[in-house]
Amino acid sequence: RIAVMHGGVGREARHDIMRRFRENDFDVLLASRVASEGLDFEFCSAVVNYDLPWNPMEVEQRIGRVDRFGQIAEKIRILNFHTPGTIESDIIERVHQRIGVFTDSIGELEPILQSRMGDLRRAMFDFALTKTERERRLNETLAAIEEQRLAIDDVEAAASYLSSTDTAEIDGLEEDLLKSGRYIGQPELVHLLRDWAASAPNAHCEVNSGGALLTFRGTAAMEQHLRGVQSEGERSRTEIDKLAKAMLDERDLVLCLDPDHARKTGQRLLSANNPLVRAALRVPGSSQARFAHIRINSASVTPGSYFVLVALARWVGLQPSAEFWTAAVDLDTGILTDEPVGSAVLAALAESQLEEHQTGTDVDVDVQLDVDLDVHLGEAERSIWKRYDEELRRRQAMNTALVESRRISLQETHDRKVAQIDRRIETLRERGSTGVIHLHEAQRSNQDRLLWEAVERLDRSRKGHMDIETIAVCGVEVTPD
């Protein structure tokens, strides 16, 4: 039982073929190179290269479609057809075996192969050369590739030197992000699309009861934002045209919220790069504002009424970053508070758990919030700018120390590489193998150039700077969790 997939098979038809293949409706998929990228075949256990591509990376891509997360077979079988006496048998398979295509992942080799692809192609297909000359040139190119792979091993061996100053900042990062609300995940993307749909009459955005699928229905008025994504070059006209037509017809678009479900069914996964998300981000900020007075439940904040300012701090230096800062004023006392109100607001925002505070019984609080807005805002802004001054000095000092640490690491790594290259050159001279010495000498010169470029980049990042942008202000009612 066989199915066929090639360039003439449309996207929807490909998804249908993949679904049926997973459901065992047929045993073999005969495909052109369109199956090499973007499709997952972890439920298969064999790859037959009827035509063995000369490009090792293309072969790796084919194998990688099967040898991936979710594969349950103990062994992946790779069968290569070739005709004895032809270039496939004499050269191509030999190259693939030496690079290790059929035994190991060549992922780390791909940047090297990309830069050496022209040399490899010329060595393999220059039929003006004799067989001996072609083999010699091919061996020289493969030797250069292997030398560069050794250089990668050297860098990995020096990783502790290069990253020792960064590790401390990474420890506990995930936990801190989740607690502080500084991580925006898929629930927030759903929140964004819901806000967009809420701003347009007749638009609709709903998640199904199982939480795996989102149904989105746009309108003609929303199509202009989608076209903006196309005009900025973020997506192709073909992709946008299809979505725009669905919006104009007010047809439902279904997006998947579960990566595993999307992989198995072929349905499109909602991600930050989805055209609908990019279009929603083009809605003016004033239209995105959802609440001015919110309520959150928190066990870490004392219940009460607060005024909160949210600002975006962008640091530009050796390690660029962007993070939300908050300042809160206790409305009962009218002074700044140390309560983690801002973090609680950001966490609730990231989890789409913000609730609008219903006014009525709290008239006094609402009047106070309106009357004292300028006063509260001034207090909060002064707090943000005080933090800015302290943080700027701290980051500039840290940036300077980090630059110096990186400079030392770069020099030490460079010295080790050059020493290794010199030892290899000396060994080749002792053996009388002078034919490839010029390749190693070129590598040594290249190391000097790379060091100079890296130091130049470090010097440019020595003096960092920081910008502050006010994002939002709101009244917050905190109730016990």
N, C-alpha and C positions, 0 to 999 in steps of 0.2 A: 504494500500500500504506500503510494508515493504522492507527495505534493511538490509543487514547483514555485520558486520565488525568484523574481528578477526585477530589473529596473522598471519594467512595464506594469508591475503589480502595484496598485495604489496603497497608500498608508493604511486605510481602513481594512483593505483586503489582507494586508500583511498581518495586522493584529488578529484577524479572524483565523488566518493560517496558524499563527502561533498558539492561539487558544485551542484549536482543534488538535494541534501536534501535542500540546500538553495533556489533552484529554485522551490521547492514544487513538485518535481517529485514523492515523496512518503511522508508518514505521520509519520512513526515510524522507528527509527534506532535501531536494536537489535545488541548490541555490547558487546564484552568482555572488559577486563580492558585496552585494547589498546586505547580506546577512553577517558581514564581518564586523559591523559596528552598530551599537544601539539596541541589539536584540539579545536576550539572555536565553541560553540553551542548557542551563545547569541540570535539566532533567534528561539530557542526552549523555552518552558516555563514549562516543566515537566521532572522530572527525576524519573524513576522507578528502585529501587534497588531490582531486582528479587532475587539476592543473596546479603545479607547484609554483607559486609566485617566487620571483627571484628576490623580492624585497623581504628580508627577514621580519620586519615589523608587521607586514601584512599577514604573514603566517602566524605570528604571535597573536594578532588580533583574532584570527580564526580560532585558535586554540583557546584563547581567553574567553570566548563566548560560552565555552563548555566548562572549562576549568575555573570555576568561580564559586562565590558563596552560594550555598544550597546544594552543591553537588554531593551526592551520597555514594557514588561508585568509588570503590577503593582504587581503581586504576582507570585512567583515561587512555584510550587507544587512538593513535594517530597513524593513519595509513597514507603513504605518499606514492602516487603513480608516477612513473617516469619511464622514458624509452632509453634503453642502454645504448651507449655510443653517442648520445646527444649532449648538448650543453647542460641539460637538467641533471643528467647522471654524472657528468665529468666535473662540473663546477658548482652548480647551485646547491645540490644537497650537501656537498662537501663544506661549503660555506656555512650552511645552516647548522650542520653538526658541530663545526668548530665554534660557532658563536653560542651554541647550546640551545637552539630554538626548541628542540624536541624533548629536552630534559629539564630545563630550568626556565623560569620567567626571565625575559630579557628587558623587563621594565626599566631597570637602571641604565641599560645600554642604549635605550631609544634616543636620548639626546646626542650621544656619540654617533650612533648610526646615522642620525639625521644629518649631522655635519659632514660625515664621511661618505654619504650615499653617492655623491658624484664620483668620488675616487673608486668606490667599489663597483659602480656600474661600468666605468671605463675599463677597469681591470678585467671584468668578466666578459665584456662584449666587444673588445677591440680585436677584431679578427684580422687586422693587419699584423698582429704579433704572432710569433710562433707559439706553439704550445708551451715550450719551456719559458719563453719570455712572459707569457700570460700568467703562468703559475708563479713566476718570481714576483711579478708586480702584485698579484693577488696576495701572496704571502706577506709582502711588505705592508700592504694596506691592512690585512688582518692583524699583523704584528702591532701596527700603530693603534688599532682599535683596542687590542688587548692591553697595550700600555696605558691607554686612557682609562680603561676599566680599573687597572691597578691604582691609578691616581685617585679614582673614586673611593677605592678601599682605603687609601691613605687618609682621605678627608673623613671617612667614617671613623677611622681609628683615632682621629684628632677631634672627634665630635665633643668629647668631654671638655676639651680646651675651649672649643668655640661656643658651647652653649652653657657653660657652667654659670655664667652671670645671669642667664635667663631662667634657669630652672626654678628658682625660688618664686618667681612671679607666676609660674604656671601651676604650682602645687595648690590644690583646692580651688582652682579657677571655676570648674563646672558648678561646684556647690555654691560658690559665691555668686555666680551669675544667676542661678535659679532663685536664690534667696532674695537678691536685690532687685530682681525684675529687669536686669539689663540684658536679658536674652529674649529675642523675639522669635518665636517659633511658629509652627503651622496654625495653632489656634489664633494667633494674632493676624495671620494672613486671612483667615476666615472672617475675623472681626473687621478687617479692612474692606473686604468685598461686601460685607453686610452694610457697612457705612455707606459705601458707594451706591449700593442698591437702594438704601433708604433715602438717598438724596434725589432719586428720580421716580416720578409717578409710574406705576405699573411694573417697575422692576421688581425682581424677586431673588432672594438668596436664602437657601435653607439646607441644613445638614440633616441627613436621614437619621432614623431612630438608632441605627447601629453605629453611627458616627464615622462610617467609612466613606461615604459619598456626599458631595456637595452639589446641589442643583442651583445653577445661576441663570437667570433670564434677564437680559438687558433690553434696552429700548433704543430707538433711533437717536434720541438726544444724547445717549451715552457713547454713541459710535464715534463722535469727534475725539474723545479721549483715546479711544483705541487707535484711531488714525494718527494721533500724535505720536504713538509708539512707533508706527511705521515711518513717519517723517523724520524722527530722530535716528533712524537706522538701527533701532534695537531689534526689530523683527522684519522678516521679508514680507513683501506685498502679498505673496501667495498665502502665507499663514494668516495674515491679518484679514485678507478678503474673506476667507472662510468664516472667521469669527464675526466679522462685521455683518455678513449676510444673515447669520443666525440672530444677531442683535436686531437688525432691521425687521426680520420676520418674527421677532419676539419668541424665538424657540429656546427650549431649555438646553443648557450646556451642562454636562455632568463631569465633575472633576473628582478624582480619587484622593482621599486623605490618608490612606494606608499604603506605605511603600511596597510592602509584600503583596498586597492585593493588586496594586497597580502593575507590579512585575508579572504576576501570574495571569492577569486578565487583559493586559495591554491598554488599560484605561489610563488617561493622562493624569499624572500626579500633580497636585497643587504645590507649586514651589514659588520662591521669590522671583524667579525669572519667567513665570507664566505671563503671557501678554495681558491677561485680565488684571493681574496684580500690577504690572507696569502701568496700565491705563488708569487704575484706581489711584495710583500715586500722583497722577497728573491733575487730579481734582484740586482746585484751590484750597489752601489750608483752612480758610474760614468755613468751607463746606464740610471739612473733615471733622470739625469740632463737634463732639457728641454731647458732652455734659459740661456745665459750668459749676454745678454743685453736686458732688458725688457722695456716695455712702460706701464704706468698706467695712468688712468684718476682720478684726485682727486681734490676736492674742498677745502680740508683742508691743502694742501701742495703747497708751492709756485712753479710754473712751473720752470723747469730747469733740469740740468743733475747732477746726484748723483752717488756716489759709496756706496754700502750698504753691510755690513757684518751681517750675521745672526748666532747667537750662541744659544746653548741649555744650560740652567742653571738648574742643578738638586740640590735641597736641600733635605737633609736627616736629619730629626729630628722628633719631636712629630707630626708635620703635614707635611709629605713629599710633595714635589711639583716638577713639572718640567715645565719650561716656556721658551719661545723664548725671547731672548734679541737681540736688533739690534743697530748698530751704523752706522751713515751716514756721508759722506764727500761731501761737495759741490764742484763739479768739476770746477766751475767758480773761486772759491777763494782758493781751496785746503785745506780748514780747516773744522773741524767738524761743523756740523749744528744742531740746536735744532729743525729743521723742523721734523714733525712726518712721515718721509719717510718710516722708517722701519715698523711702524704699518700699513701704507697704503699698503705696499708690502704684509704683512702677511694677511691682510683682502682680498686683491685681490686674493691671493693664495688660501685661504679657500673657496672663491666663484668661483674659477676656471676662473678668469677674467684677468689673466696675458696675455699679448701680447708680442710677440717677436718684438724688435725694429729693423726696417729695416734700415740697413746702406746704405750709398751712399752720401746723401747730408751732413751728419754729420761726414765726414771723420776726421775732426780735433778733434772732441770729442772722436772718437774711438782710434785715435793715442794717445791722451792724456791719455785715460783710460789704454792703454797698457803700455805706457812709465812710468806712475806714479803708477802702480799697487802696487809695494812694499811700496811706500811711503804712499799711501792711506790705504793699509792694516795695516801698522804699526800704523797709527793714530787711525784707527777704533779699533784695538786690545787694544791699550792703554786705549781707552774709555771704552771698555768692562771690562778690568781688574780693572780700577778705580771703576766702578760700583760694581764689585765683592767685592772689599775691603769694600766699604760702606755697601753693602747689607749683607755681611757676619756678620759684627758687629751688624747690626740691627736685623738680624734674630736670632743670638745667644742670644742677650739680650731678644728678644721676646720669644724665646724658653725657656729660663730659667724662665721667669715670668709665662709662660703658664704651665710649669711643676709644679711650686709651686702652681698655682691656681688649677690645676687638683688634686694635692695631698690633698689640703684642702677640695675640693669637694668630693673626694673619702672617706676621713675620716668622713666627716659630713654624707654622705649617709650611710656609714658603721654603724655609731653610731645610726642612726635612725632605720635601719633594725634590729640591735641587740636589741634595746630597744623594738621594736614591738614583736620580737620573745620572749623576756623575759616576756612581758605582757601576751602573749598567753600561755606560760608555766605556769605562775602564775594562770591564769584563769582555765586551765585544772586541776591544783592541787586542786583549791577550789571546782571544780565540781566533783572531784574524778575520772576524766577521765585520768588515768595515762598510759593507753595503748599506746598512740601515743606521749607521752612526749619525748621519745628517738628520734623520728623523728625531733622534733623541736630543740633538743639539737645538733643533727647532723647538722641541718641547721645553727645553730649558729657557730659551728666549721668551717663549710664550708665558712661562711662569713669571718672569720678570714683568712682562706687560700686564698680566692679571693682577699682580701685587700692586703695581702702580695705579691701575684703575680702581682697585678696591680701596686703596688709601685715599684717592681723590674723592670717592663717594663718602668715605668716613668724614673727611674734612668738611664737605658740604653740609653734613648733618650735625656738625659739632654744635652750632648755635641753634637750638630749637626755639619754637615759639608756640603760643597757645591763644586760641580764639574762644570767646564765649557767645552763645546765641540763646536768647530766651525763647523757649518753645511754648510754654503754656502756664496759665495760672488758674486756680480753681479753689472752691470751698470744699472742705472734706469733713464729713461726719463719720467718726469712728465708733463702731459698736463692738461689744465683746464677741469674740469668736465662739 
